[in-house]
């Protein structure tokens, strides 16, 4: 995403202030006898990332924030 903005000529000076809502509705599955929790793995990686202002929330709140202009986008897992 940031690479796209850079290549498009859009440079975000302070991207840590760019609020991105993350909604994790993923359900774990059993595959080859192993419990796979991909949604939690992705969310945990984002929580440790300092590149953007990740906000972890439910879908209703994320949609309201997007409509109100309080978040730039929603990542829906």
C-alpha positions as CSV (number, residue, x, y, z in Angstrom):
1,X,0.0,0.0,0.0
2,X,2.7,2.5,1.0
3,X,4.8,1.5,-2.0
4,X,1.8,2.3,-4.3
5,X,1.4,5.7,-2.7
6,X,5.2,6.4,-3.2
7,X,5.1,5.3,-6.8
8,X,2.0,7.3,-7.5
9,X,3.7,10.4,-6.2
10,X,1.6,10.5,-3.0
11,X,4.1,10.8,-0.2
12,X,2.8,10.5,3.4
13,X,5.0,12.4,5.7
14,X,3.6,11.1,8.9
15,X,2.0,7.8,8.1
16,X,2.0,6.8,11.8
17,X,-1.0,9.1,12.1
18,X,-2.8,7.3,9.3
19,X,-5.6,5.4,11.1
20,X,-6.4,2.0,9.6
21,X,-9.2,0.0,11.2
22,X,-8.6,-3.8,11.4
23,X,-11.6,-6.1,11.9
24,X,-10.7,-9.8,12.5
25,X,-13.7,-12.0,12.0
26,X,-11.6,-15.0,10.9
27,X,-12.6,-18.4,12.3
28,X,-9.8,-20.9,13.1
29,X,-9.8,-24.1,11.1
30,X,-8.3,-27.6,11.5
31,X,-6.0,-28.5,8.6
32,X,-4.0,-31.7,8.5
33,X,-4.6,-32.0,12.2
34,X,-3.3,-28.6,13.1
35,X,-5.3,-25.6,14.4
36,X,-4.8,-22.7,11.9
37,X,-5.6,-19.2,13.2
38,X,-4.5,-17.1,10.3
39,X,-6.6,-14.1,11.3
40,X,-5.0,-13.9,14.7
41,X,-1.6,-14.3,13.2
42,X,-2.1,-11.4,10.8
43,X,-3.6,-9.3,13.6
44,X,-0.8,-10.0,16.0
45,X,1.8,-9.0,13.3
46,X,-0.1,-5.8,12.6
47,X,-0.2,-5.0,16.4
48,X,3.6,-5.2,16.4
49,X,4.0,-3.1,13.3
50,X,4.8,0.6,13.8
51,X,4.3,1.6,10.1
52,X,0.7,2.8,10.4
53,X,-1.8,3.6,13.2
54,X,-3.6,0.2,13.3
55,X,-6.9,0.3,15.2
56,X,-8.4,-3.1,16.1
57,X,-12.1,-2.9,16.3
58,X,-15.4,-4.5,15.4
59,X,-17.0,-4.1,11.9
60,X,-19.8,-1.7,13.0
61,X,-17.3,0.7,14.6
62,X,-14.9,0.5,11.7
63,X,-17.7,1.3,9.2
64,X,-18.9,4.2,11.3
65,X,-15.3,5.5,11.6
66,X,-14.9,5.2,7.8
67,X,-18.2,7.0,7.1
68,X,-17.3,9.8,9.6
69,X,-13.8,10.2,8.1
70,X,-12.1,9.0,11.3
71,X,-10.3,6.1,9.6
72,X,-8.6,5.9,6.2
73,X,-9.6,2.4,5.4
74,X,-10.8,-1.0,6.8
75,X,-8.8,-4.2,6.7
76,X,-11.4,-6.9,7.1
77,X,-10.1,-10.3,7.9
